[in-house]
Amino acid sequence: MTIVSSKEFATHQRKYYKLAVNERVAIKRGESLFHLTYVPNEIRYPEQPVLEPDDDLRNGLTKEEFKEKAHAIIHNFFANK
């Protein structure tokens, strides 16, 4: 395994991308270690399903409704002090 600093990786990205095809490469940033992972083109990730809006979305507030309610709450908060 090759471990490089984040600065070294940023400076020589192409070199480490090529190296990651055959060898494990880790990038050290502070106390953290990030692994560079090679995934061949023939591996495909499944498509994410498109989700339908929830019924709760219809119960949501518009920006103006939210603003009015927030102002009322803030006004009441300071009025009681």
Order of alpha helices (4+ residues) and beta strands (2+ residues): beta-alpha-alpha-beta-beta-alpha
